[in-house]
Amino acid sequence: GHIIHCTAHCHTSKTSKTWASTAINHKEVRIKEMGSDTEDKVSSATFTAPRRSWCRRFFVPCTALAAVIAIATSVLFMVGALPVTNPFPKMVVDYYMSDSITFHSAAFKPGEEIPKTYTADSDNVSPPLSWSHVSLPEGTVSLVLTVEDIDFIGGSKNPFVHWLIYDIPADVFHGLPQHIKSGSFTEKVEVSPRGTMDTVPILQGVNSFGSLGYRGPEPPIGKGAHRYFFHLYAIDGIFGEEAFESPPQRSELLGTMYSKFNVLGKGGLMGTYERTDSERKLRGKI
């Protein structure tokens, strides 16, 4: 049992004996004060209190219940009664999926600087892009392309979006030509596949500037180079014009893509762009 020491201050006379009482843990403890010749005495008493069996009352039953639940859940998973789900959001998959699609640009090499023609400091037109048709996974119906600046404040979890384009037919396109139209009223653009005179409609989403289509790199002046990631996704379906009530933003587009389709493969391309202090002078900024 627990040994509890209790101290009581008792006032006694020279010729009498006094009993003092106190309450500890709702147990009355009587402390006998022996007589003495002093005016005030401090005395102590020791008693044994019963131990409360919290372990037996709560911990043991809860542990047993948790073990039963774990065993039952494992059995249900094994027999297929419960679905096995990915505990991580599918939005994260694109940064961990290995690049299986051969994807490049004739304007710049992977990891190199994006020419000024394709930035906000010049013509601000989309760069030419191409991918290997034979590297597309079997079952690919359409392609989705995003262009993101992950060195912006939001980082890779909430990147600054420069381009969203989707419903690119995989059977007729091996790339995108330079200067895909952009603006406020160009959700659908007519693009001619390489080597043909026909045009095919492709849909575009809203970038982080609030406009439709492509808008080139425009990093802060004098803050170093930013990295721009071109992500190409191969999926087993098409969205169609009725998929969204209004042109989608990144979260809506990718969320619908992962929930409605299977992402069969991915291609990646990264280019950089930096605006130095010389750009500040050229642009007449302080």
N, C-alpha and C positions, 0 to 999 in steps of 0.2 A: 504494500500500500504506500501512498504518499505520506511523507512526514511533514507536517505543517507546524511551524513555530508561531505562537501567538504571544504577543507582549501586551500587557495591560498595566496602566498606571493606577495605583490604588492609594487612597488616602487612609491611613490608619491612626488609631490612637495608640498611646503607649501601653495600654493594658488590655486591649481587645484584639480579637482576630476578625478579619473582614473577608467576605466572599465577593469576588468580582465576576461579572458575566459579560460575555461578548458573543457575537454571531458571525460565524464564518461559513460560507457556502450554505446558508440557511440551516446550519447545525449549531445549536447552542452549546457553547463550551464554558464550563464553569472552572474557574481558576481559583484555587485555594491559596490565599495569601497568609503566610505564616506571620505570626506576631514578631515585632522587633521594637527596638528602642528609638528608631528614627522617625521623623515626621512624615516623610514621603518615601515610598519604596517602589521599585520597578521589579516586577516579577514575571517569570515566563513559565509557560506550560507547553507540553508537547502531547499531541494526540495523533491517532492514525485515522485517515479518511478513506473510505472505500474507493477503489479505482473504477471509473466508468468505462464500460466496454464498448467504446465507440467503434473500434475496429471490427468487433464481432457483429455489431448492429447494422453498420452501414457499408464499410469497405468490402468485406467479404461477399455480401449479396450482390453489390454493384459489379464487382469484378466477375462474378459468375454469370451475371446477366449479359455483360459485354461479350464474354467468351461465347455464350450461346448465340447471340446475334451475329457475331463474326462467322461462326461455323455455318449458321443457316444461310447467310448471304453468300458465302463461298460455294455452298452446295447449289444455290439457285443460279449463280453464274455458270457453274459447270454444266448444269442441265439445260441452260439456255433460257431460263425463265426471266432473267433480267438482262437488258442490253448492256453491252460494254461500250462506254462512252469515253471520249477524250476529255480529261479534266482541264485541258488548256483550251482557250478560245481559238477557233479556227483562224481568226484574223492574224494570229501569230505565225501560222504555218508558213506563210510566204517568205519569212526571213530565215527559216531553217530548212526549207525544201531545197535540195541540191538542184543546180541548173542542168537540165537535161536537153534543153533546146538550144541549138546553135544560133546565136543572136548577136548581130553587130551593126555598125553604122559605117557608111563610106566617108562620113564627115570627120570622125575622130576614132582613135583606137581606145580600147578599154583602159580606163584609168588616166587618160590624157585630157587635156583641156578642151572644152567644147568651143568651137570657133565662134567669134563674136556675132557672126551673121545669125546665129540661132539663139541669141540672147536679147534681153530688153535694151541693151546698149546699141543695137543695130536694127536689122530687119525684123527680128523677133518672129522668125518662121520656124516651123518644126523641122528637125533634121531628117534626112533619109534613113530609113531603117530596113533591115532585111533579116530573114531567118531561113534556116534550111528546112525545106519542106519534108525531107526524109527524116529529120530529127523530131518531127511532131509525133506525139504518142498515138498509137492506134486508137481510133474512136474519137479523135478530136473533131469537133464540129465548128467551133468558133474560137476566137482569141480575144483576150482582154489586155489592154496596155495601160500602165500607169507610169507617170514620171513624178518622182518625189525628191524633195530636198530634206535629208535627214539631219543636216547640221543646223536646221532652224531650231527655234526654241523648243518645239514639241518633240524633237528627236525622232527615233524610229517608231515610237508608239503613236505619235500624232504628227506625222511629217507634213511639210508644206507641199501642197499638190500643184504641179504645173500642167498636168495633162491627164485626162481620163478618156479613153476611147475603147469602145466595146462592140460586140457583134461583128467582128472582123471575120468574114467567111474563110475558113481554113483551106477550103478546096480550091480557091481561086487566087489567094494572096500569098506571096512569098516575101512580102515586105510592104512598106509604105513609102510613097515618094515624098520628096521634100515639099514643104509648104502645104500641109493640110489646112484648109480654111478654118478660121476661128473667129469668134465674135459673140455677140449677144443673141443672135438668132440662127445659129448654125448647129443645132443639136444633131441634125442629120446632114451628113456631107456625102457627096457623090465622088467616089474615088475610082480611078481606072487602074485595074491590076496591071502589073508590068507585062508589056508585050501585047496588050489588047487596047481596043478603042472603046470598049464598053465601060460603063460606070456602075459601081455597086454602092448602095447606101450603107454607111457606117454611122453609128451613133456615138455622141460625145457627152461627157458629164461636166460638172461644174468644178473648176479649179479653185484654189484657195484665194485667188484674187476676186472671185465672185463672177467670173465670166465663163463662157463655154469654150471648149477647145484648148489649144496650146497657148501657153505664155512662157517665154523663155526665162533662163536664169537671171536673177536680179538680187544678188546677195548684198549685204551692207558693205559700203565702201570702207576699205582699210581694215576689215575684220578677218582677213584670210580667205582661203579657198573653201568653197562649199562643194559637197559631193551630191551629184544628181543621179539617182538610180532609175533606170528604165526596167520595169518588170513586165514580162510577157507571160501570160497565163494561157494554157490550153485547157479548154473545158468541153464537156460532152453535150452541149446544148446551146441555144441562143436565147437572149433575153426577149427581144421583140420590142416594138414601140410601146406596147401596153404594159410593160413590166413596171414602169414608174409613172406616177402622176405628173411629175416634173423632172427635169434632168437631174440625175443623182449626184450626190457628193461621194467622196471616197468611201466613207463608212457604210453608206447605203448600198453602193455598188458591190463592194467586196463582201458585205454581209449577205446580200442576196445571192451572190455568186457561190459562196461556200454552203449556203443552206439549200440552194435549189439544184446545184450541179456538182459534178465531181471534177476536181482540179487534177488533170491527168499529168501535167508537166509544167515546167517553168523555165524561162530563159532570163538571164540578167545581163545588164550592161551599165557600167558606171562611167560618168564623165565629170570633170571638175570645172569650176569657173570662179575667178577671183576678180574683184574690182579694187584697184590700188588707189593711192592718193592722187596719182596722175589722172585717174578717171574723174576725181572730184573737181580738178581744175578744168578739165575738158567740158564737164557738164555745168561749170559755173556755180558749183556749190561751195559753201563755206565749210 
